[in-house]
Amino acid sequence: MTPSASPGSDQDGPVAVADAIAARLADLGARYDAAPVFPIDSMRCLAAAGLHRAFAPVCSGGQTFCDEVGRYRVLMDVLRIVGRADLSVGRLYEGHVNALMLFEWYGSSEQNARLKYELDRGAFYGVWATEPSPGTVLSVAADGPSTLDGGKCFASGAGGLAFALVTVQPAKGARRLVVVPANDGHRADVSEWRVRGMRATNSGIYDLTGIVVEDIDLLGMPGDYDRDPRFTTGAWRFTAVQLGGIEALLAETRLAMSEAACGDPLNRAKFADCVAATRTAYLWVRECALRAARDDPDGPAFARLTRGVVERAALDVMELSSRIVGTRSAMNGERIDKIIRDLALYLRQAGPDYARDQAALAWLDHDAWGDGDRLW
């Protein structure tokens, strides 16, 4: 019902590993949903399985893949599996993978050596770009250390992750990335993260003021983080995690359907619509991952449309599941309830209407599909 990875080669190892720990992540996810704190046991589970380093640069201990298409195919399946188990942990893991890719694209040999050292210790990274006004500023002193002023909001994993890549604004030029410690409890404030879903992400405020920045902490050059097609197409990763949540909801709905519900042709029709919506989302995410693997210049158009397709599929499956299962879908402690609450919040990514409009403009300008029928 939910497509799995293509079997066969050693490069599929991370998929098998993710499958093996998925049940454990789901059990832990229920616990962290009931008493929200940073999901340290879930992250340790990922690290013990080696998934925290699988997609790191090879020089930092990452796995070798036959090519980028194969690597992205495996990554898509791992993100789906982790998302099926627990969307909060999926969000944190996707941020970590994002950081690993930024190290690979823009990191120096010295920075990637330090990354390997930290991964050997089980470290997880995040990427924080959202900030309250007036933003985060990098102040370069002529006769002293460079420091940061400001902070980040909606910083997933604040106080729990080991490090974060944060966007900062220099005095001149485009914003750039700085690697900072992310586990200082005195700088983290998650008191306002009182939400119905995605509770364990601890997406709070993190104060960066006064943090000293050395040369090794500056990742890449100004403007690298925002460089397309990588920046916009990278949205495919969080849609893969969301897809995993939709697949989990579909599976739970199937299990929850009573004999009477299965015997009702109206409920069967609703369930069929759930299957079609889930499969549609899968095909779009797979296509978008392929575009990302190829650094396709039309990748941003695909990512923007994929966001909307996945959102629509999730909303449809959430509604249809609730109608099929009934009151149980809203009961505390039911896995269906947790998935619906998590998805409802995770879908609230910034600027959905703008993203769809920009995708439409790209397709009106030219055939952005191109050779998209050559998939994996």
CORBEL-V634385 format. One record per residue. N is the residue number from 1. RES is the residue in one letter. PSI is psi in degrees with one decimal (NA if undefined). D_FIRST is the distance of its C-alpha to the first C-alpha in Angstrom with 1 decimal. Layout:
((N:RES:PSI:D_FIRST) (N:RES:PSI:D_FIRST))
//
This chain:
((1:M:-43.7:0.0) (2:T:117.3:3.8) (3:P:142.5:6.3) (4:S:178.7:9.1) (5:A:155.0:12.7) (6:S:130.0:14.6) (7:P:165.0:16.4) (8:G:-71.5:20.1) (9:S:166.1:22.7) (10:D:-26.1:24.5) (11:Q:-13.4:23.6) (12:D:3.2:20.1) (13:G:-45.9:21.8) (14:P:-29.8:21.1) (15:V:-45.9:17.3) (16:A:-39.7:18.0) (17:V:-44.3:20.5) (18:A:-42.2:18.3) (19:D:-40.1:15.8) (20:A:-29.6:18.9) (21:I:1.1:20.3) (22:A:-43.2:17.3) (23:A:-39.6:18.1) (24:R:-43.6:21.7) (25:L:-38.1:21.2) (26:A:-43.4:19.3) (27:D:-44.7:22.3) (28:L:-37.2:24.8) (29:G:-39.2:23.2) (30:A:-38.0:23.9) (31:R:-44.1:27.4) (32:Y:-21.3:28.1) (33:D:-37.8:26.8) (34:A:-34.4:29.3) (35:A:82.4:32.2) (36:P:119.7:31.5) (37:V:172.4:33.1) (38:F:130.4:32.1) (39:P:68.2:29.3) (40:I:-38.8:31.5) (41:D:-35.4:29.8) (42:S:-41.6:26.4) (43:M:-37.1:28.0) (44:R:-34.1:29.9) (45:C:-44.4:26.8) (46:L:-42.7:25.4) (47:A:-41.6:28.9) (48:A:-30.1:29.3) (49:A:-6.4:26.2) (50:G:6.6:27.7) (51:L:-16.5:25.1) (52:H:-17.9:27.9) (53:R:-6.8:29.6) (54:A:-36.2:26.8) (55:F:19.8:27.0) (56:A:164.8:30.7) (57:P:144.6:33.3) (58:V:-37.8:34.0) (59:C:-14.7:37.6) (60:S:13.4:36.3) (61:G:7.2:34.4) (62:G:163.2:31.1) (63:Q:148.0:29.1) (64:T:131.4:29.9) (65:F:159.2:27.3) (66:C:-34.9:28.0) (67:D:176.8:27.8) (68:E:-34.2:26.7) (69:V:-45.0:23.7) (70:G:-39.5:22.5) (71:R:-45.0:23.4) (72:Y:-31.8:21.6) (73:R:-46.2:18.4) (74:V:-43.4:18.7) (75:L:-42.5:19.8) (76:M:-44.4:16.9) (77:D:-39.8:14.5) (78:V:-43.8:17.0) (79:L:-40.2:17.4) (80:R:-44.7:13.8) (81:I:-45.0:13.9) (82:V:-39.6:17.2) (83:G:-36.9:16.3) (84:R:-39.2:13.5) (85:A:-47.6:16.3) (86:D:114.5:19.1) (87:L:-31.1:19.6) (88:S:-47.3:23.4) (89:V:-34.8:23.3) (90:G:-40.8:20.8) (91:R:-44.6:23.5) (92:L:-40.3:26.3) (93:Y:-38.7:24.6) (94:E:-39.2:23.9) (95:G:-37.9:27.6) (96:H:-45.1:28.6) (97:V:-39.2:26.8) (98:N:-45.4:28.5) (99:A:-41.8:31.8) (100:L:-40.0:31.3) (101:M:-36.9:30.7) (102:L:-37.0:33.8) (103:F:-42.2:35.8) (104:E:-41.5:34.7) (105:W:-38.8:35.7) (106:Y:-4.8:38.9) (107:G:146.2:39.9) (108:S:169.9:43.2) (109:S:-37.7:43.6) (110:E:-41.4:45.2) (111:Q:-38.7:42.4) (112:N:-27.4:39.7) (113:A:-40.8:41.9) (114:R:-37.5:42.0) (115:L:-45.6:38.3) (116:K:-42.7:38.0) (117:Y:-45.2:40.5) (118:E:-37.9:38.6) (119:L:-35.2:35.2) (120:D:-25.7:37.0) (121:R:3.9:37.8) (122:G:20.1:34.3) (123:A:147.0:34.8) (124:F:146.9:32.2) (125:Y:159.1:33.0) (126:G:172.9:32.2) (127:V:117.5:33.0) (128:W:118.9:35.0) (129:A:-19.2:36.2) (130:T:137.3:36.6) (131:E:147.6:40.1) (132:P:156.0:42.6) (133:S:140.9:45.7) (134:P:18.2:47.7) (135:G:-173.2:45.1) (136:T:123.8:45.5) (137:V:138.7:48.5) (138:L:115.6:49.5) (139:S:119.5:53.3) (140:V:114.9:55.0) (141:A:143.5:58.4) (142:A:-33.1:61.2) (143:D:26.6:62.7) (144:G:-172.9:59.9) (145:P:151.1:56.2) (146:S:142.5:53.6) (147:T:165.0:51.8) (148:L:151.6:49.1) (149:D:122.1:49.7) (150:G:-159.4:47.0) (151:G:-177.2:43.6) (152:K:148.8:39.9) (153:C:165.0:37.9) (154:F:38.8:34.2) (155:A:95.4:34.5) (156:S:129.9:31.3) (157:G:13.1:32.4) (158:A:124.9:36.1) (159:G:-12.4:38.2) (160:G:-37.3:35.5) (161:L:155.9:34.5) (162:A:-44.0:37.2) (163:F:161.2:37.6) (164:A:144.9:36.6) (165:L:118.3:37.1) (166:V:145.8:38.8) (167:T:136.0:40.1) (168:V:156.4:43.8) (169:Q:114.2:46.4) (170:P:172.4:49.4) (171:A:-34.2:52.8) (172:K:147.5:52.3) (173:G:-174.1:49.4) (174:A:161.6:45.6) (175:R:158.5:43.7) (176:R:175.4:42.6) (177:L:140.6:40.7) (178:V:136.8:42.4) (179:V:124.5:41.0) (180:V:154.8:42.1) (181:P:140.7:41.7) (182:A:6.2:39.1) (183:N:18.0:39.9) (184:D:106.4:43.2) (185:G:-26.4:42.9) (186:H:-23.7:46.1) (187:R:-18.7:44.6) (188:A:137.3:41.3) (189:D:104.6:41.2) (190:V:16.6:37.9) (191:S:-26.0:39.8) (192:E:-1.9:38.6) (193:W:67.4:34.8) (194:R:92.6:34.5) (195:V:162.3:31.1) (196:R:-33.5:28.5) (197:G:172.0:25.6) (198:M:36.7:25.3) (199:R:-38.5:28.4) (200:A:-2.5:28.4) (201:T:-19.2:28.6) (202:N:54.4:32.3) (203:S:82.3:32.6) (204:G:-156.1:36.3) (205:I:140.6:39.5) (206:Y:120.0:41.0) (207:D:122.4:44.6) (208:L:-3.4:45.5) (209:T:128.4:49.2) (210:G:-6.8:51.5) (211:I:128.8:49.0) (212:V:134.2:50.9) (213:V:120.6:49.3) (214:E:169.9:50.3) (215:D:-38.2:49.7) (216:I:-17.1:47.0) (217:D:-13.7:45.1) (218:L:109.7:44.9) (219:L:118.8:41.8) (220:G:-166.1:42.1) (221:M:164.0:44.4) (222:P:133.8:44.7) (223:G:-13.2:42.1) (224:D:-43.2:39.6) (225:Y:-37.9:37.0) (226:D:9.0:36.9) (227:R:126.0:36.9) (228:D:154.4:34.4) (229:P:-5.5:32.1) (230:R:-41.2:31.0) (231:F:-55.5:31.6) (232:T:-41.2:29.7) (233:T:-24.5:26.9) (234:G:-13.8:26.3) (235:A:-18.7:24.5) (236:W:-29.9:21.4) (237:R:-45.4:21.3) (238:F:-26.5:21.2) (239:T:-29.9:18.6) (240:A:-40.0:16.3) (241:V:-45.1:17.1) (242:Q:-40.2:16.5) (243:L:-42.2:13.1) (244:G:-39.3:12.4) (245:G:-41.1:13.9) (246:I:-43.2:11.8) (247:E:-39.1:8.5) (248:A:-40.9:10.6) (249:L:-40.6:11.8) (250:L:-45.1:8.7) (251:A:-42.6:8.1) (252:E:-35.8:11.9) (253:T:-42.8:12.2) (254:R:-43.9:10.2) (255:L:-32.1:12.5) (256:A:-12.7:15.5) (257:M:120.6:15.4) (258:S:170.1:18.6) (259:E:-37.7:19.4) (260:A:-41.2:21.4) (261:A:-39.5:18.7) (262:C:-28.4:16.4) (263:G:-5.5:19.5) (264:D:116.9:20.3) (265:P:-27.8:19.3) (266:L:-41.3:19.8) (267:N:-37.0:17.2) (268:R:-36.5:14.7) (269:A:-41.3:15.6) (270:K:-43.2:15.2) (271:F:-39.5:11.7) (272:A:-39.2:10.9) (273:D:-36.2:12.7) (274:C:-43.6:10.6) (275:V:-45.9:7.4) (276:A:-42.1:10.0) (277:A:-41.5:11.7) (278:T:-44.4:9.1) (279:R:-38.8:8.4) (280:T:-45.5:12.2) (281:A:-41.4:13.0) (282:Y:-47.0:11.2) (283:L:-37.5:13.2) (284:W:-42.7:16.3) (285:V:-40.8:16.2) (286:R:-43.6:15.8) (287:E:-41.1:18.7) (288:C:-38.4:20.7) (289:A:-39.7:20.5) (290:L:-43.6:21.7) (291:R:-40.6:24.6) (292:A:-41.1:25.5) (293:A:-31.2:25.6) (294:R:2.8:28.1) (295:D:41.9:30.1) (296:D:128.2:29.6) (297:P:-22.4:32.3) (298:D:7.2:29.9) (299:G:-42.7:27.4) (300:P:-39.0:28.7) (301:A:-41.7:28.1) (302:F:-42.0:24.4) (303:A:-42.0:24.1) (304:R:-40.4:25.9) (305:L:-36.2:23.7) (306:T:-39.1:20.4) (307:R:-46.4:21.7) (308:G:-39.0:22.0) (309:V:-44.6:18.7) (310:V:-40.9:16.9) (311:E:-46.4:19.4) (312:R:-42.9:18.9) (313:A:-44.2:15.2) (314:A:-46.1:15.8) (315:L:-40.8:18.7) (316:D:-46.5:16.9) (317:V:-36.8:14.1) (318:M:-47.1:16.9) (319:E:-47.7:19.1) (320:L:-38.9:16.7) (321:S:-44.2:15.5) (322:S:-37.5:19.2) (323:R:-34.6:20.1) (324:I:-47.6:17.7) (325:V:-31.2:18.6) (326:G:-146.6:22.1) (327:T:-32.0:24.7) (328:R:-27.1:22.7) (329:S:-12.7:20.7) (330:A:10.9:24.1) (331:M:136.4:25.5) (332:N:133.4:26.7) (333:G:-13.4:24.9) (334:E:134.4:21.6) (335:R:-35.2:18.7) (336:I:-41.7:17.4) (337:D:-44.1:20.9) (338:K:-44.6:21.0) (339:I:-43.4:17.9) (340:I:-42.8:19.2) (341:R:-43.2:22.7) (342:D:-46.9:21.7) (343:L:-42.6:19.7) (344:A:-35.9:22.5) (345:L:-42.3:25.0) (346:Y:-28.9:23.1) (347:L:-15.5:22.5) (348:R:61.0:26.3) (349:Q:155.1:27.0) (350:A:141.6:30.4) (351:G:48.4:31.3) (352:P:-39.5:28.2) (353:D:-39.7:30.4) (354:Y:-43.1:32.5) (355:A:-44.3:29.6) (356:R:-39.3:28.3) (357:D:-42.3:31.9) (358:Q:-35.7:32.5) (359:A:-42.5:29.4) (360:A:-40.5:30.8) (361:L:-39.6:34.2) (362:A:-42.5:32.9) (363:W:-32.1:31.3) (364:L:-30.5:34.4) (365:D:-38.7:36.5) (366:H:170.9:34.7) (367:D:94.6:31.6) (368:A:-12.8:29.5) (369:W:-44.1:26.6) (370:G:-124.0:28.9) (371:D:33.2:27.3) (372:G:-12.6:23.8) (373:D:-5.1:22.3) (374:R:91.3:23.1) (375:L:-138.5:20.0) (376:W:NA:19.4))
//
